[in-house]
Amino acid sequence: MKLVLLSGGSGKRLWPLSNDSRSKQFLKVLENKEQNLQSMVQRVWSQIKNVGLENSTVIATGKSQEDMIRSQLNNQAGFIIEPCRRDTFPAIALAVSYLYSIQNADREEVVSILPVDPYVDDAFFNRVKDLETVIKQSKAQLALIGVSPTYPSSKYGYIVPNQIGEAKDYFSVNRFTEKPSETQAVSLIEDGALWNCGVFAFKLGYVLSILEKKGLPTEYNELLKRYESLPKISFDYEVVEKTQDIVALPYAGYWKDLGTWNTLTEEMATNQIGKGVISKDSKNVHLINELDIPITILGASNLVVAASPDGVLVADKEASPRIKELVGEFDNRPMYEERRWGWYRVLDYTKLSEDKEVLTKRIGVQAGKNLSYQLHDYRDEVWTIIKGEGEFILNDEMKVVKPGDVLQVKSGEKHAIKAITDLEIIEVQTGSQLIEEDIVRLYMNWEDIQEHVLGVKKA
């Protein structure tokens, strides 16, 4: 069986820690067995390894999340990178074409799809493994996992069964009901309906045949070229609702969607992360602070207080899911991002005139990691080393840098840096287009950069 994890979303419901680049699955607010903070994606990956599925798993994600997910998983997973954000049908179509034409998977191969961020026990992934047997035994076109409801929720979709067979572990699906009222949910649960947790499986050939009927290529590189023109439509609408023969596999264990601050804080092992004080008479309060200034909560209860370079949230826990309605109007650039080499935080942005801007960042590069050998067309940069030591290359000339060194990089000049020890830099960009897209990457790996520099010197 092949497993595809879908990683997407903008995470507006967990603002201000989540943004367009750092969705909810990347927030390090959960604890592992060693009591170290980890993200949802790190937790899920460790569970996949626990059940022996890591070698058959690939992660489908967008370019904006690639660096962060590679960094958090230390490049352990296989990746399928979407060139632009579409929806779940194009993402799954691309994954299917990758498995078929790049990994040479057989059309009879069973493929399971699931989100990258379910909060579940390890037993859930053993249930995912059971989907392969269910697909083969039932000969159904799709097999789903349905979670046994613990209360009548209006937040989830429901899978409504036909009669459950006496000798079968699964049942055929009658219909789907999306986010009913609580009264309707009570009736659905009485009829044996299950929560739809977005996990399903199919034989590779089934989705390949759908692509073929639509006139879409099944060869990965060809589909990649046409990706931007694919319709923005979910797999549920494009495939699931049009499929007649569907079965569902019940799961009675623990499952939770940590998509809002009130549900996320329920699973946090500590009520405070970062600088600050919560007074003893403040009850049921969670403080998550990524800023370097302390936050004090005094005599207030039932709150979530979250602070990051993107903003500050103070919300009643029950009201916190409504944050998405308010921040939907915000169109600010992400102020904090994780990359495969470390992280950066925007300290200040100033627009001086129509054609001149100034952007100041604090950049952290992990020991042994490096920025690519690159150049910019529309900006100059000044770097001040404030922590650690590194090797800096400018126009094929290398030197060692340390705290206090000031490095100037003009537009068009080739430059890269590698951290010998954990390195921090204050970077001031000045130019007309201070955007991440103004990067021409020449070499990514430090070995390739060194080889290029040595080759230039020999010549």
C-alpha positions as CSV (number, residue, x, y, z in Angstrom):
1,M,0.0,0.0,0.0
2,K,1.1,3.6,-0.8
3,L,0.3,6.4,1.6
4,V,-0.1,10.0,0.6
5,L,-0.2,12.7,3.2
6,L,-1.9,16.0,2.1
7,S,-0.3,19.1,3.6
8,G,-2.0,22.4,2.7
9,G,-4.1,25.2,4.2
10,S,-3.4,28.7,5.4
11,G,-4.4,28.0,9.1
12,K,-6.3,31.3,9.7
13,R,-8.1,29.7,12.6
14,L,-4.8,29.5,14.6
15,W,-3.8,33.1,13.8
16,P,-1.4,34.7,14.7
17,L,0.9,31.7,15.0
18,S,-0.3,30.3,11.7
19,N,-0.1,32.2,8.4
20,D,0.1,31.5,4.7
21,S,3.5,29.9,5.1
22,R,3.1,28.3,8.5
23,S,-0.1,26.4,8.7
24,K,-1.5,24.7,11.9
25,Q,0.4,21.5,11.3
26,F,3.7,23.2,11.8
27,L,3.1,24.8,15.2
28,K,5.3,23.3,17.8
29,V,2.9,23.3,20.7
30,L,2.5,19.6,21.5
31,E,4.8,17.4,23.5
32,N,6.4,14.1,22.6
33,K,7.3,11.3,25.0
34,E,10.6,13.0,25.8
35,Q,8.6,16.1,26.7
36,N,10.1,18.1,23.8
37,L,7.8,20.4,21.8
38,Q,6.7,19.0,18.5
39,S,4.3,20.0,15.7
40,M,1.4,18.0,14.4
41,V,3.3,16.9,11.3
42,Q,6.2,15.7,13.4
43,R,3.8,13.8,15.7
44,V,2.1,12.1,12.7
45,W,5.4,11.2,11.1
46,S,6.6,9.5,14.3
47,Q,3.3,7.5,14.4
48,I,3.7,6.5,10.7
49,K,7.2,5.2,11.6
50,N,5.8,3.3,14.6
51,V,3.6,1.2,12.3
52,G,6.2,0.8,9.6
53,L,4.7,2.9,6.9
54,E,7.4,5.5,6.4
55,N,9.0,3.9,3.4
56,S,5.7,3.8,1.5
57,T,4.7,7.3,2.3
58,V,4.9,10.5,0.3
59,I,3.8,14.0,1.3
60,A,2.0,16.2,-1.2
61,T,2.5,19.9,-0.4
62,G,2.9,23.3,-2.0
63,K,6.0,25.3,-2.7
64,S,5.3,27.7,0.2
65,Q,5.4,24.9,2.7
66,E,8.2,22.8,1.2
67,D,11.1,24.3,3.2
68,M,9.2,24.1,6.5
69,I,8.1,20.5,6.2
70,R,11.5,19.3,5.0
71,S,13.1,21.1,8.0
72,Q,10.7,19.6,10.5
73,L,11.0,16.1,9.2
74,N,14.8,16.3,8.4
75,N,14.2,15.3,4.8
76,Q,13.0,11.8,5.9
77,A,9.9,11.7,3.7
78,G,9.4,11.6,0.0
79,F,7.8,14.8,-1.4
80,I,5.5,15.8,-4.3
81,I,5.6,19.6,-4.7
82,E,2.6,21.3,-6.2
83,P,3.8,24.3,-8.3
84,C,0.8,26.4,-7.1
85,R,-2.2,26.1,-4.7
86,R,-5.2,24.4,-6.3
87,D,-7.4,22.0,-4.2
88,T,-7.4,18.4,-3.1
89,F,-8.5,16.9,-6.5
90,P,-5.5,18.4,-8.4
91,A,-3.2,17.5,-5.5
92,I,-4.3,13.9,-5.4
93,A,-4.2,13.6,-9.2
94,L,-0.6,14.8,-9.2
95,A,0.3,12.3,-6.4
96,V,-1.4,9.5,-8.3
97,S,0.6,10.3,-11.5
98,Y,3.8,10.5,-9.5
99,L,3.2,7.0,-8.0
100,Y,2.3,5.6,-11.4
101,S,5.0,7.1,-13.7
102,I,7.9,8.0,-11.3
103,Q,7.6,5.2,-8.7
104,N,6.2,2.7,-11.3
105,A,3.4,1.6,-9.0
106,D,1.0,-1.0,-10.5
107,R,-2.6,0.0,-11.3
108,E,-3.7,-2.6,-8.8
109,E,-1.7,-0.9,-6.0
110,V,-3.9,0.4,-3.1
111,V,-3.4,4.1,-2.3
112,S,-4.5,5.7,1.0
113,I,-5.0,9.4,1.3
114,L,-5.1,11.3,4.6
115,P,-4.5,14.7,6.0
116,V,-1.1,15.4,7.5
117,D,-2.5,16.6,10.9
118,P,-5.0,14.2,12.5
119,Y,-4.6,14.0,16.3
120,V,-5.0,10.2,16.9
121,D,-3.5,7.2,18.7
122,D,-1.1,4.8,16.9
123,A,-4.0,2.4,16.5
124,F,-5.5,4.8,13.9
125,F,-2.6,4.1,11.5
126,N,-3.1,0.3,12.0
127,R,-6.7,1.0,10.9
128,V,-5.3,2.8,7.8
129,K,-3.3,-0.3,7.0
130,D,-6.6,-2.3,7.1
131,L,-7.9,-0.2,4.1
132,E,-5.8,-2.3,1.7
133,T,-7.6,-5.5,2.8
134,V,-11.0,-3.8,2.7
135,I,-10.5,-2.5,-0.9
136,K,-9.5,-6.0,-2.1
137,Q,-12.2,-7.9,-0.2
138,S,-15.1,-5.6,-1.0
139,K,-13.9,-4.8,-4.6
140,A,-15.3,-1.3,-3.9
141,Q,-14.1,1.8,-5.8
142,L,-13.4,3.7,-2.6
143,A,-12.9,2.8,1.1
144,L,-13.2,5.4,3.8
145,I,-12.5,5.4,7.5
146,G,-15.3,6.7,9.7
147,V,-14.8,7.7,13.3
148,S,-17.4,6.6,15.9
149,P,-18.9,9.9,17.2
150,T,-18.5,10.7,20.9
151,Y,-21.1,13.5,20.8
152,P,-23.5,15.1,18.3
153,S,-21.3,17.6,16.6
154,S,-22.3,20.1,13.9
155,K,-18.6,20.7,13.0
156,Y,-18.0,17.4,11.1
157,G,-19.4,15.6,8.0
158,Y,-21.1,12.3,8.6
159,I,-20.9,9.0,6.7
160,V,-24.4,7.4,6.7
161,P,-24.3,3.6,6.3
162,N,-26.5,1.0,4.6
163,Q,-27.2,-2.1,6.7
164,I,-24.0,-3.4,8.4
165,G,-23.2,-6.9,7.3
166,E,-23.0,-9.5,10.1
167,A,-19.7,-11.0,9.1
168,K,-18.0,-7.9,7.8
169,D,-15.7,-5.4,9.4
170,Y,-16.9,-2.7,7.0
171,F,-20.2,-1.4,5.6
172,S,-21.4,0.1,2.3
173,V,-22.1,3.8,2.3
174,N,-25.6,5.1,1.7
175,R,-24.9,8.9,1.6
176,F,-22.9,11.8,3.2
177,T,-24.3,14.6,5.3
178,E,-22.1,17.7,5.7
179,K,-22.1,19.6,9.0
180,P,-25.7,19.0,10.1
181,S,-27.4,20.8,13.0
182,E,-26.9,19.2,16.4
183,T,-30.5,17.9,16.3
184,Q,-29.8,16.2,13.0
185,A,-26.5,14.9,14.3
186,V,-28.3,13.1,17.1
187,S,-30.6,11.3,14.6
188,L,-27.6,10.5,12.3
189,I,-25.7,8.9,15.2
190,E,-28.8,6.8,16.2
191,D,-28.8,5.5,12.6
192,G,-25.1,4.5,12.9
193,A,-23.5,7.4,11.1
194,L,-19.8,8.0,11.6
195,W,-17.7,11.2,11.4
196,N,-15.9,11.6,8.1
197,C,-12.2,12.2,9.0
198,G,-11.1,12.7,5.4
199,V,-9.2,9.4,5.0
200,F,-9.9,7.1,2.0
201,A,-8.3,4.5,-0.2
202,F,-8.6,3.3,-3.8
203,K,-6.8,1.3,-6.3
204,L,-4.4,3.4,-8.3
205,G,-6.1,2.4,-11.5
206,Y,-9.4,3.9,-10.4
207,V,-8.2,7.5,-10.2
208,L,-6.0,7.0,-13.3
209,S,-9.1,6.0,-15.2
210,I,-10.8,9.2,-14.1
211,L,-7.9,11.3,-15.3
212,E,-7.9,9.5,-18.6
213,K,-11.7,10.1,-19.0
214,K,-11.1,13.8,-18.4
215,G,-8.3,13.9,-21.0
216,L,-5.7,14.6,-18.3
217,P,-2.2,13.1,-18.6
218,T,-1.3,10.3,-16.2
219,E,2.4,11.0,-16.7
220,Y,3.7,13.1,-13.8
221,N,5.9,15.6,-15.7
222,E,3.1,16.2,-18.3
223,L,0.5,16.8,-15.6
224,L,2.9,19.1,-13.8
225,K,3.1,21.3,-16.9
226,R,-0.7,21.6,-16.9
227,Y,-1.2,21.9,-13.2
228,E,-2.0,25.6,-13.1
229,S,-4.8,25.1,-15.5
230,L,-6.5,22.3,-13.5
231,P,-9.8,23.3,-11.8
232,K,-9.8,24.3,-8.2
233,I,-12.1,21.6,-6.9
234,S,-12.0,19.2,-4.0
235,F,-11.6,15.4,-4.4
236,D,-14.9,15.0,-2.4
237,Y,-16.8,16.9,-5.0
238,E,-15.0,15.7,-8.1
239,V,-14.7,12.0,-7.2
240,V,-16.2,10.9,-3.9
241,E,-19.7,12.3,-4.6
242,K,-19.7,10.8,-8.1
243,T,-18.6,7.3,-7.0
244,Q,-21.4,4.7,-6.5
245,D,-19.5,1.9,-4.8
246,I,-18.1,3.1,-1.5
247,V,-17.5,1.2,1.7
248,A,-16.4,2.6,5.1
249,L,-14.3,1.1,7.9
250,P,-15.3,2.1,11.5
251,Y,-12.7,3.4,13.9
252,A,-13.7,3.5,17.5
253,G,-10.4,5.0,18.9
254,Y,-9.4,8.5,19.7
255,W,-9.6,11.1,17.0
256,K,-9.7,14.9,17.1
257,D,-9.4,17.8,14.7
258,L,-7.0,20.4,16.4
259,G,-8.1,23.2,14.0
260,T,-9.1,25.8,16.5
261,W,-7.4,27.4,19.6
262,N,-9.9,25.8,22.0
263,T,-9.4,22.3,20.7
264,L,-5.6,22.7,20.3
265,T,-5.1,24.0,23.9
266,E,-7.1,21.0,25.2
267,E,-4.3,18.7,24.0
268,M,-1.3,20.9,25.1
269,A,0.7,19.4,28.0
270,T,1.5,22.9,29.4
271,N,-0.5,26.1,29.7
272,Q,2.4,28.4,28.9
273,I,5.0,28.5,26.1
274,G,7.3,31.5,25.9
275,K,7.9,34.5,28.2
276,G,5.2,35.7,30.6
277,V,3.3,35.2,33.8
278,I,-0.2,33.8,34.4
279,S,-1.5,34.8,37.8
280,K,-2.8,32.0,40.1
281,D,-6.3,33.4,40.0
282,S,-6.4,33.2,36.2
283,K,-8.1,29.9,35.5
284,N,-8.2,27.8,32.2
285,V,-5.8,30.2,30.5
286,H,-3.2,29.3,27.8
287,L,-0.4,31.6,26.8
288,I,1.7,30.9,23.7
289,N,4.3,33.7,23.2
290,E,6.8,33.7,20.4
291,L,8.0,37.3,21.1
292,D,11.0,38.3,23.1
293,I,8.9,40.4,25.5
294,P,6.9,39.0,28.4
295,I,3.1,38.9,28.5
296,T,1.3,39.0,31.9
297,I,-2.2,37.7,32.4
298,L,-3.8,38.9,35.7
299,G,-7.2,37.9,37.1
300,A,-8.6,36.7,33.8
301,S,-10.0,33.3,33.0
302,N,-11.0,31.0,30.0
303,L,-8.6,32.8,27.7
304,V,-6.2,31.9,24.9
305,V,-3.4,34.5,24.5
306,A,-1.2,33.9,21.4
307,A,1.6,36.3,20.3
308,S,3.9,36.1,17.3
309,P,5.6,38.6,14.9
310,D,2.3,38.4,12.8
311,G,0.1,39.8,15.7
312,V,-1.4,39.2,19.1
313,L,-4.6,37.4,19.9
314,V,-6.6,37.7,23.2
315,A,-9.7,35.6,22.9
316,D,-12.3,33.8,25.0
317,K,-11.7,30.1,24.3
318,E,-15.2,29.3,23.2
319,A,-15.2,32.3,20.9
320,S,-11.7,31.6,19.4
321,P,-13.0,29.6,16.4
322,R,-14.4,32.9,15.1
323,I,-10.9,34.4,14.6
324,K,-11.0,33.2,10.9
325,E,-13.9,35.6,10.2
326,L,-11.8,38.6,11.5
327,V,-8.4,37.9,10.1
328,G,-9.6,37.0,6.6
329,E,-9.3,40.6,5.8
330,F,-5.6,40.8,6.8
331,D,-3.3,40.7,3.8
332,N,0.1,41.2,5.5
333,R,3.2,39.3,4.4
334,P,4.1,36.4,6.8
335,M,6.4,37.8,9.5
336,Y,7.9,34.5,10.6
337,E,8.9,31.5,8.5
338,E,10.8,28.3,9.0
339,R,13.1,27.1,6.2
340,R,15.2,24.0,5.5
341,W,18.2,25.9,6.8
342,G,16.6,27.5,9.8
343,W,14.2,30.5,10.2
344,Y,13.7,34.2,9.7
345,R,11.7,36.9,11.4
346,V,10.7,40.2,9.9
347,L,11.7,43.0,12.3
348,D,10.6,46.1,10.3
349,Y,9.3,47.1,6.9
350,T,9.3,50.6,5.6
351,K,8.1,52.0,2.2
352,L,10.2,55.1,1.5
353,S,8.8,55.9,-2.0
354,E,7.0,54.2,-4.9
355,D,10.2,52.5,-6.0
356,K,12.1,52.1,-2.7
357,E,11.4,49.8,0.3
358,V,13.5,48.7,3.3
359,L,13.0,45.3,5.0
360,T,14.8,44.2,8.1
361,K,15.0,40.6,9.1
362,R,16.6,38.5,11.8
363,I,17.8,35.3,10.2
364,G,18.9,32.1,12.0
365,V,20.9,29.4,10.2
366,Q,21.4,26.1,12.0
367,A,24.9,24.7,12.4
368,G,25.9,22.7,9.3
369,K,23.2,24.2,7.1
370,N,23.5,26.8,4.4
371,L,21.7,29.4,2.3
372,S,21.8,28.7,-1.5
373,Y,24.4,30.4,-3.8
374,Q,22.1,33.1,-5.1
375,L,21.6,36.6,-6.5
376,H,18.9,39.2,-6.5
377,D,17.9,41.5,-9.4
378,Y,16.0,44.2,-7.5
379,R,17.6,44.6,-4.1
380,D,20.8,45.3,-2.2
381,E,21.5,43.6,1.2
382,V,23.6,44.4,4.2
383,W,24.2,41.5,6.7
384,T,25.5,42.0,10.2
385,I,26.6,38.9,12.0
386,I,25.4,38.9,15.6
387,K,25.9,35.3,16.7
388,G,28.1,32.3,15.7
389,E,30.6,31.7,12.9
390,G,30.2,30.9,9.3
391,E,31.7,30.6,5.8
392,F,30.6,33.4,3.5
393,I,31.0,33.4,-0.3
394,L,30.7,36.6,-2.4
395,N,31.3,36.4,-6.1
396,D,33.3,33.2,-5.8
397,E,35.5,34.5,-2.9
398,M,35.2,32.7,0.4
399,K,36.0,34.0,3.9
400,V,35.2,33.1,7.5
401,V,32.8,35.5,9.3
402,K,32.1,36.1,13.0
403,P,30.0,38.4,15.3
404,G,30.4,42.1,14.4
405,D,31.3,41.5,10.7
406,V,29.3,43.6,8.3
407,L,28.8,42.1,4.8
408,Q,27.5,44.1,1.8
409,V,25.8,42.4,-1.2
410,K,24.8,44.5,-4.2
411,S,22.0,43.4,-6.6
412,G,23.4,40.9,-9.1
413,E,26.2,39.7,-6.8
414,K,26.4,36.0,-6.1
415,H,26.5,35.1,-2.4
416,A,25.9,32.3,0.1
417,I,26.7,31.5,3.7
418,K,27.1,28.3,5.7
419,A,26.8,28.1,9.5
420,I,29.8,26.6,11.3
421,T,28.0,27.1,14.6
422,D,24.4,28.3,15.0
423,L,24.5,31.6,13.1
424,E,22.2,34.7,13.5
425,I,22.2,37.6,11.1
426,I,20.5,41.0,10.9
427,E,19.7,41.5,7.2
428,V,18.6,44.9,5.8
429,Q,17.2,44.7,2.3
430,T,16.8,47.9,0.2
431,G,15.3,47.9,-3.3
432,S,12.2,48.1,-5.4
433,Q,10.8,44.6,-5.1
434,L,11.4,43.0,-1.7
435,I,9.7,39.7,-2.4
436,E,10.8,36.1,-1.9
437,E,10.5,35.5,-5.6
438,D,13.5,37.8,-6.3
439,I,15.9,35.0,-5.8
440,V,18.0,33.4,-8.6
441,R,19.4,30.2,-7.0
442,L,22.6,28.9,-8.7
443,Y,23.5,26.0,-6.4
444,M,21.7,24.6,-3.3
445,N,24.2,22.2,-1.7
446,W,27.3,23.5,-0.1
447,E,29.4,20.8,-1.7
448,D,28.3,22.0,-5.2
449,I,29.0,25.6,-4.2
450,Q,32.5,24.7,-3.1
451,E,33.1,22.7,-6.2
452,H,32.0,25.7,-8.3
453,V,34.3,28.1,-6.4
454,L,37.3,25.8,-6.7
455,G,36.6,25.4,-10.4
456,V,36.6,29.1,-11.0
457,K,39.9,29.6,-9.1
458,K,41.6,26.8,-11.1
459,A,40.4,28.4,-14.3
